[in-house]
Structures are given as C-alpha cells and as structure tokens.
Amino acid sequence: QVQLVESGGGLVQPGGSLRLSCAVPRFIFSIDAMAWYRQGPGKEREFVAAISTGRSTKYADSVKGRFTISRDNAKNTVYLQMNSLRPEDTAVYYCNKAVGWVPWGQGTQVTVSS
C-alpha cells in the first residue's frame, strides 16, 4: 500500500522558516518526479513546487525565491525549505507525485501567525 508521510509543520511567526519532509516509498521515489501541494482554509489544493529525478525544479509564482524543494535519494525523502513565511502560506502541506497522484497522506499543518 502506498503511504506518503509528511512532517515538519508547526506554528511560526511571519518571516520565519520551516523545513518540511516527506517519506516516499522507494518504488515511487526512484522513478517519479515529486511535488509539494497545499490547501489553505477554505481554498482548493494548489501546487507549490516540484522536483524531477534529475533535480530540475519548478515553483508556483507565490513561493519563488522563498521556498526550495530538494530530494535525498539515499533516504527516499523530499524536502521543502520554506523561508520568509507569510500568513498566506498557512495551509496543510502535502507531498505526492508530480503527475498521476497516489493516495494522499495526512499532510502537515503550517500556521504562520504572530
């Protein structure tokens, strides 16, 4: 059974930083581009960032220059480093394949508030 496990969320003040992690089953991680998504209060889930197996990256305009996606092949883990956080970044963050989603994990809550 496919299981994606996100972690690293929390409460942070505006301007602060967090690093999210996502443990991915190896049979997915080794061959698929991975991505982070988020769903804010009362909003639809949206794309945040993606990374290919060759480490090419793509970002939503709203996070460019502030967020960095990376992957650790030895640990089958995808990361999202989030800097200069804003209240509008408040959301549940999820990882999944960039194309052809598998069942979603539980996500990790990120709250940006003073």
C-alpha positions as a printed NumPy array, in Angstrom:
array([[  0.   ,   0.   ,   0.   ],
       [  1.306,   3.423,  -0.919],
       [  1.891,   5.658,   2.07 ],
       [  3.216,   9.187,   1.953],
       [  4.188,  10.633,   5.315],
       [  4.637,  14.373,   5.696],
       [  6.17 ,  16.024,   8.758],
       [  7.817,  19.209,   9.977],
       [  4.911,  21.612,  10.14 ],
       [  4.133,  23.898,  13.032],
       [  3.389,  27.419,  14.183],
       [  5.842,  30.091,  13.06 ],
       [  5.879,  33.871,  13.07 ],
       [  5.833,  35.856,   9.834],
       [  9.306,  35.969,   8.371],
       [ 10.245,  32.666,   9.961],
       [ 11.333,  29.375,   8.431],
       [ 10.309,  25.724,   8.456],
       [ 11.541,  22.613,   6.696],
       [  9.013,  20.003,   5.707],
       [  9.873,  16.372,   4.997],
       [  8.036,  13.667,   3.087],
       [  8.946,   9.988,   3.28 ],
       [  8.171,   8.296,  -0.03 ],
       [  8.078,   4.575,  -0.87 ],
       [ 11.183,   3.725,  -2.82 ],
       [  9.315,   2.279,  -5.798],
       [  7.787,   5.708,  -6.369],
       [ 10.702,   7.887,  -5.331],
       [ 13.227,   6.255,  -7.655],
       [ 11.286,   6.83 , -10.866],
       [  8.902,   9.732, -10.355],
       [  9.038,  13.477, -10.1  ],
       [  7.688,  14.58 ,  -6.748],
       [  5.84 ,  17.702,  -5.691],
       [  4.5  ,  19.631,  -2.74 ],
       [  0.95 ,  20.922,  -2.639],
       [ -1.007,  22.884,  -0.067],
       [ -4.589,  23.558,   0.912],
       [ -5.358,  26.721,   2.827],
       [ -8.507,  27.362,   4.874],
       [-11.498,  27.475,   2.552],
       [ -9.306,  27.018,  -0.516],
       [ -8.68 ,  24.289,  -3.04 ],
       [ -5.473,  22.312,  -3.023],
       [ -2.781,  24.05 ,  -5.055],
       [  0.633,  23.263,  -6.475],
       [  3.639,  24.61 ,  -4.593],
       [  6.813,  23.071,  -6.015],
       [  8.083,  20.043,  -7.935],
       [ 11.382,  18.273,  -8.446],
       [ 12.314,  15.701, -11.08 ],
       [ 14.516,  12.669, -10.584],
       [ 17.241,  14.755, -12.215],
       [ 16.623,  17.514,  -9.657],
       [ 15.088,  20.014, -12.058],
       [ 12.707,  22.199, -10.089],
       [  9.563,  24.216, -10.664],
       [  7.774,  26.608,  -8.314],
       [  4.485,  28.381,  -8.029],
       [  4.919,  32.117,  -8.525],
       [  3.709,  32.775,  -4.991],
       [  6.667,  30.925,  -3.425],
       [  9.508,  31.598,  -5.885],
       [ 12.591,  32.897,  -4.138],
       [ 11.292,  31.852,  -0.709],
       [ 10.803,  28.07 ,  -0.908],
       [ 13.272,  25.419,  -2.022],
       [ 12.386,  21.838,  -2.88 ],
       [ 15.018,  19.117,  -2.696],
       [ 15.294,  15.332,  -2.573],
       [ 17.582,  12.886,  -0.807],
       [ 17.903,   9.718,  -2.852],
       [ 19.539,   7.785,  -0.031],
       [ 16.62 ,   8.481,   2.302],
       [ 13.75 ,   8.417,  -0.234],
       [ 12.717,  11.776,   1.164],
       [ 11.558,  15.028,  -0.368],
       [ 12.041,  18.297,   1.475],
       [ 10.534,  21.752,   1.292],
       [ 12.589,  24.518,   2.873],
       [ 10.304,  27.478,   3.499],
       [ 11.8  ,  30.873,   4.321],
       [ 10.301,  34.326,   4.734],
       [  6.964,  32.768,   5.592],
       [  3.812,  34.846,   5.278],
       [  0.356,  34.472,   6.839],
       [ -0.989,  33.491,   3.412],
       [  1.313,  30.438,   3.462],
       [ -0.873,  28.994,   6.222],
       [ -2.159,  25.645,   4.94 ],
       [ -1.95 ,  21.899,   5.215],
       [  1.005,  20.826,   3.097],
       [  1.043,  17.546,   1.208],
       [  3.529,  15.75 ,  -0.989],
       [  2.632,  13.499,  -3.908],
       [  3.813,  12.557,  -7.36 ],
       [  4.032,  15.483,  -9.738],
       [  1.911,  13.544, -12.258],
       [ -0.511,  10.708, -11.605],
       [ -1.287,  11.131,  -7.934],
       [ -1.264,   8.243,  -5.494],
       [ -3.42 ,   8.272,  -2.318],
       [ -2.769,  11.411,  -0.297],
       [ -1.085,  11.336,   3.09 ],
       [ -2.361,  13.142,   6.155],
       [ -0.401,  16.288,   5.385],
       [  1.338,  18.569,   7.848],
       [ -0.154,  21.808,   9.168],
       [  1.793,  25.029,   8.716],
       [  0.452,  28.08 ,  10.528],
       [  2.094,  31.476,  10.046],
       [  0.87 ,  33.921,  12.636],
       [  2.131,  36.441,  15.139]])
